[in-house]
């Protein structure tokens, strides 16, 4: 009996964690090119007033064209291993903690209906933990994706040859603290982004089911994920921009950021130099990535849950 309890408890919890991370890695393969574009759009015009800097990338389609023409199609998958690592750690905790809480009935009220507060809390806690765990990979993927041909380069240009080289180089130069540079905005980014996405995803599916508008599990996941992507993008973009800036900035001999001292300092400098609109730089690219990524991620996750339930019968 003890073994059975363990199988239904700890082992199943581990399965839930792995399913979350696996779903995210699958989705990342398809959406990474937009992440490259988003990173460069967020770094373009760093600490420069509007109209006072060169515009290499006008919008998402233009950026895709410019990067492919100047650096080749393969550049659109820059930082893919690092991005997959970040998404694996982020969603192992984010989706895993949420699923564990959901399966234990923690996210619903006594009548079985969705509890906004409980779902937001579970998703936020998982998102914050996942963001902390994945920060070294976010740091590296940002630096790798910012590296560009001189003619179209934006932001500081680090010279890393790949994901593992970058992780090793940052550790040797800056230590463990350097690997977690930018973790400050990652925590609210993960918590707010995850809460907004998962709550809107759950409510959308519940609403569609209650009104008998969708009976297909796959279509239900698709519709819910689309709403989740929109809400998530609007909520996390400001934190995403700040995290990108902190991760990519150069450091001095004391391993201190040359441009920003902290998340608060970055916020103030951006606001003064670039205006409030700077916090929504790359928002179009962010949604074009998060939209499909959310759909692929959550649809894959839902299907894995269905498969897992079937396998346990």
C-alpha positions as CSV (number, residue, x, y, z in Angstrom):
1,X,0.0,0.0,0.0
2,X,2.9,2.3,0.8
3,X,4.4,1.8,-2.6
4,X,1.1,2.5,-4.3
5,X,0.8,5.8,-2.3
6,X,4.3,6.7,-3.4
7,X,3.5,6.0,-7.1
8,X,0.4,8.1,-6.9
9,X,2.2,10.8,-5.0
10,X,5.9,11.6,-5.5
11,X,6.4,9.7,-8.7
12,X,3.3,11.2,-10.3
13,X,4.4,14.7,-9.1
14,X,7.7,14.1,-10.8
15,X,5.8,13.1,-14.0
16,X,3.8,16.3,-13.8
17,X,7.0,18.3,-13.6
18,X,8.7,16.6,-16.5
19,X,5.6,16.9,-18.7
20,X,5.6,20.7,-18.2
21,X,9.3,21.0,-19.2
22,X,9.0,18.6,-22.1
23,X,6.0,20.5,-23.6
24,X,7.9,23.8,-23.4
25,X,11.0,22.4,-25.2
26,X,8.7,21.1,-28.0
27,X,7.1,24.5,-28.5
28,X,10.4,26.4,-28.3
29,X,11.8,24.7,-31.4
30,X,9.1,26.5,-33.5
31,X,9.0,29.9,-31.8
32,X,12.7,30.6,-31.2
33,X,13.2,32.7,-34.4
34,X,10.6,35.2,-33.1
35,X,12.4,35.2,-29.7
36,X,15.6,36.3,-31.6
37,X,13.7,39.2,-33.2
38,X,12.0,40.1,-29.9
39,X,15.4,40.3,-28.1
40,X,16.9,42.6,-30.8
41,X,13.8,44.9,-30.9
42,X,14.0,45.2,-27.1
43,X,17.7,46.2,-27.2
44,X,17.3,48.6,-30.2
45,X,17.6,52.2,-29.2
46,X,18.8,51.3,-25.7
47,X,18.8,54.5,-23.5
48,X,18.3,56.7,-26.6
49,X,15.4,59.1,-27.2
50,X,12.9,58.2,-29.8
51,X,14.2,59.3,-33.2
52,X,17.8,59.6,-31.9
53,X,19.0,56.2,-32.9
54,X,19.4,54.1,-36.0
55,X,16.5,51.7,-36.7
56,X,17.8,48.5,-38.1
57,X,14.6,46.5,-37.4
58,X,11.3,48.3,-38.2
59,X,8.9,45.4,-37.2
60,X,8.8,41.7,-36.9
61,X,8.6,40.8,-40.7
62,X,11.3,43.4,-41.5
63,X,13.6,42.1,-38.7
64,X,13.2,38.5,-39.9
65,X,14.1,39.6,-43.4
66,X,17.1,41.7,-42.3
67,X,18.6,39.0,-40.1
68,X,18.1,36.3,-42.7
69,X,19.6,38.4,-45.5
70,X,22.6,39.7,-43.4
71,X,23.4,36.7,-41.3
72,X,21.7,33.7,-42.9
73,X,18.6,31.7,-41.9
74,X,20.5,29.7,-39.3
75,X,20.9,32.9,-37.2
76,X,17.2,32.9,-36.6
77,X,17.8,29.9,-34.3
78,X,20.5,31.6,-32.3
79,X,20.5,30.6,-28.7
80,X,18.1,27.7,-29.2
81,X,19.8,25.3,-26.7
82,X,19.9,28.1,-24.1
83,X,16.2,29.0,-24.8
84,X,15.2,25.3,-24.5
85,X,17.0,25.1,-21.2
86,X,15.3,28.2,-19.9
87,X,11.9,27.0,-21.0
88,X,12.5,23.5,-19.6
89,X,13.3,24.9,-16.1
90,X,10.7,27.6,-16.2
91,X,7.8,25.3,-17.2
92,X,9.0,22.3,-15.2
93,X,8.1,24.4,-12.1
94,X,5.5,26.6,-13.7
95,X,3.3,23.9,-15.2
96,X,4.4,21.2,-12.8
97,X,3.5,23.1,-9.7
98,X,0.2,24.2,-11.2
99,X,-0.7,20.7,-12.3
100,X,0.2,19.2,-8.9
101,X,-2.0,21.9,-7.2
102,X,-4.8,21.3,-9.7
103,X,-4.7,17.6,-9.3
104,X,-4.9,17.9,-5.6
105,X,-7.9,20.2,-5.8
106,X,-6.0,23.2,-4.4
107,X,-7.0,25.5,-7.3
108,X,-10.8,25.1,-7.0
109,X,-13.5,26.1,-4.6
110,X,-15.6,23.6,-2.6
111,X,-18.1,23.4,-5.5
112,X,-15.3,22.4,-7.9
113,X,-15.4,25.7,-9.7
114,X,-12.2,27.6,-10.7
115,X,-10.8,29.9,-7.9
116,X,-9.2,32.9,-9.4
117,X,-7.0,33.6,-6.4
118,X,-5.9,30.0,-5.8
119,X,-5.1,29.4,-9.5
120,X,-3.2,32.7,-9.7
121,X,-1.3,31.8,-6.5
122,X,-0.3,28.3,-7.7
123,X,0.7,29.5,-11.2
124,X,2.5,32.5,-9.7
125,X,4.5,30.5,-7.3
126,X,5.5,28.0,-10.0
127,X,6.4,30.7,-12.4
128,X,8.6,32.5,-9.9
129,X,10.5,29.3,-9.0
130,X,10.9,28.4,-12.6
131,X,12.2,31.8,-13.6
132,X,14.8,31.7,-10.8
133,X,15.9,28.2,-11.9
134,X,16.1,29.2,-15.5
135,X,17.8,32.6,-15.1
136,X,21.3,31.5,-16.2
137,X,19.9,30.1,-19.5
138,X,17.8,33.3,-20.1
139,X,21.0,35.4,-19.5
140,X,22.9,33.3,-22.1
141,X,20.2,33.1,-24.7
142,X,19.8,36.9,-24.5
143,X,23.5,37.4,-25.1
144,X,23.7,34.9,-27.9
145,X,20.6,36.3,-29.7
146,X,21.9,39.8,-29.4
147,X,25.2,38.9,-31.1
148,X,24.9,40.2,-34.7
149,X,26.8,41.3,-37.7
150,X,28.3,44.7,-37.0
151,X,26.1,46.4,-39.6
152,X,22.9,45.5,-37.8
153,X,24.1,45.1,-34.2
154,X,22.1,46.5,-31.3
155,X,22.9,46.4,-27.6
156,X,26.3,45.3,-26.1
157,X,28.0,42.6,-28.2
158,X,29.2,39.7,-26.1
159,X,31.6,37.2,-27.8
160,X,30.3,33.8,-26.9
161,X,30.6,30.8,-29.2
162,X,27.6,28.8,-27.9
163,X,25.5,28.0,-24.9
164,X,27.9,25.9,-22.9
165,X,30.9,28.2,-23.7
166,X,28.8,31.2,-22.5
167,X,27.7,29.5,-19.3
168,X,31.4,28.6,-18.5
169,X,32.7,32.0,-19.5
170,X,30.1,33.9,-17.4
171,X,30.9,31.6,-14.4
172,X,34.6,32.0,-14.7
173,X,34.4,35.8,-15.1
174,X,31.5,36.7,-12.9
175,X,30.9,33.7,-10.6
176,X,27.5,32.3,-9.6
177,X,26.2,35.8,-9.0
178,X,26.9,36.6,-12.7
179,X,24.9,33.6,-13.9
180,X,21.9,35.0,-12.0
181,X,22.3,38.6,-13.3
182,X,18.8,39.8,-14.1
183,X,17.0,37.5,-11.7
184,X,15.2,40.5,-10.1
185,X,12.8,41.1,-13.0
186,X,12.6,37.4,-13.7
187,X,10.7,36.8,-10.5
188,X,7.8,39.1,-11.2
189,X,8.0,38.3,-14.9
190,X,7.5,34.6,-14.1
191,X,4.9,35.1,-11.4
192,X,2.8,37.6,-13.2
193,X,3.1,36.0,-16.7
194,X,2.3,32.6,-15.4
195,X,-0.6,33.7,-13.3
196,X,-2.2,35.7,-16.1
197,X,-1.7,32.9,-18.6
198,X,-2.8,30.0,-16.6
199,X,-5.9,31.7,-15.0
200,X,-7.1,33.0,-18.4
201,X,-6.4,29.6,-20.0
202,X,-8.4,27.8,-17.3
203,X,-11.3,30.3,-17.4
204,X,-11.5,30.3,-21.1
205,X,-11.8,26.5,-21.2
206,X,-14.4,26.5,-18.4
207,X,-16.5,29.2,-20.1
208,X,-16.5,27.5,-23.4
209,X,-17.4,24.2,-21.8
210,X,-20.2,25.8,-19.7
211,X,-21.8,27.4,-22.8
212,X,-21.4,24.2,-24.8
213,X,-19.4,26.1,-27.5
214,X,-16.6,23.5,-27.8
215,X,-16.6,19.8,-27.2
216,X,-13.3,18.8,-28.8
217,X,-10.5,18.7,-26.1
218,X,-7.9,19.7,-28.7
219,X,-9.9,22.7,-29.9
220,X,-10.8,23.7,-26.3
221,X,-7.0,23.8,-25.5
222,X,-6.3,25.8,-28.7
223,X,-9.0,28.5,-27.9
224,X,-8.0,28.7,-24.2
225,X,-4.3,29.0,-25.1
226,X,-4.9,31.9,-27.6
227,X,-6.5,34.0,-24.9
228,X,-3.8,33.0,-22.4
229,X,-1.1,34.2,-24.9
230,X,-2.8,37.7,-25.3
231,X,-3.2,38.3,-21.5
232,X,0.3,37.0,-20.7
233,X,2.0,39.2,-23.3
234,X,0.4,42.4,-22.0
235,X,1.2,41.6,-18.4
236,X,4.8,40.5,-18.7
237,X,6.3,42.6,-21.5
238,X,7.7,45.4,-19.3
239,X,9.5,42.9,-17.0
240,X,10.7,41.0,-20.1
241,X,12.3,44.2,-21.5
242,X,14.0,45.0,-18.2
243,X,15.3,41.4,-17.9
244,X,16.7,41.5,-21.4
245,X,18.5,44.8,-20.7
246,X,20.0,43.6,-17.4
247,X,21.1,40.3,-18.9
248,X,22.8,41.8,-21.9
249,X,24.5,44.8,-20.4
250,X,28.4,44.9,-20.2
251,X,30.0,44.6,-16.8
252,X,33.1,46.3,-15.3
253,X,36.1,44.8,-13.6
254,X,34.1,44.3,-10.4
255,X,31.4,42.5,-12.3
256,X,29.0,45.3,-11.8
257,X,26.6,46.4,-14.6
258,X,27.9,49.4,-16.5
259,X,24.5,50.5,-17.6
260,X,22.1,49.5,-14.8
261,X,22.7,49.0,-11.1
262,X,19.4,47.2,-10.5
263,X,15.9,46.5,-11.8
264,X,14.7,49.8,-10.3
265,X,17.6,51.7,-11.8
266,X,16.9,50.2,-15.2
267,X,13.2,51.1,-15.0
268,X,14.0,54.8,-14.1
269,X,16.7,55.2,-16.8
270,X,14.5,53.7,-19.5
271,X,11.6,55.9,-18.5
272,X,13.7,59.0,-18.6
273,X,15.6,58.2,-21.8
274,X,13.1,56.3,-23.9
275,X,9.7,57.1,-22.4
276,X,7.0,54.7,-21.1
277,X,6.5,53.1,-24.5
278,X,10.0,51.5,-24.1
279,X,8.5,49.0,-21.8
280,X,6.4,47.7,-24.6
281,X,9.3,47.4,-27.1
282,X,9.0,44.2,-29.0
283,X,5.4,43.6,-27.7
284,X,4.3,42.5,-31.2
285,X,7.2,40.0,-31.5
286,X,6.5,38.9,-27.9
287,X,2.9,38.0,-28.8
288,X,3.9,36.5,-32.1
289,X,6.2,34.2,-30.1
290,X,4.0,33.8,-27.0
291,X,0.8,33.2,-29.0
292,X,2.0,30.2,-31.0
293,X,4.3,29.1,-28.1
294,X,1.4,29.2,-25.6
295,X,-0.8,27.3,-28.1
296,X,1.8,24.6,-28.8
297,X,2.9,24.4,-25.1
298,X,-0.6,24.2,-23.5
299,X,-2.1,22.0,-26.3
300,X,0.9,19.6,-26.0
301,X,0.6,19.8,-22.2
302,X,-3.1,19.0,-22.2
303,X,-2.5,16.1,-24.6
304,X,0.3,14.7,-22.3
305,X,-2.1,14.9,-19.4
306,X,-4.7,13.0,-21.3
307,X,-2.2,10.4,-22.3
308,X,-0.9,10.2,-18.7
309,X,-4.4,9.6,-17.4
310,X,-5.0,7.0,-20.0
311,X,-1.8,5.2,-19.2
312,X,-2.8,5.0,-15.5
313,X,-6.1,3.2,-16.2
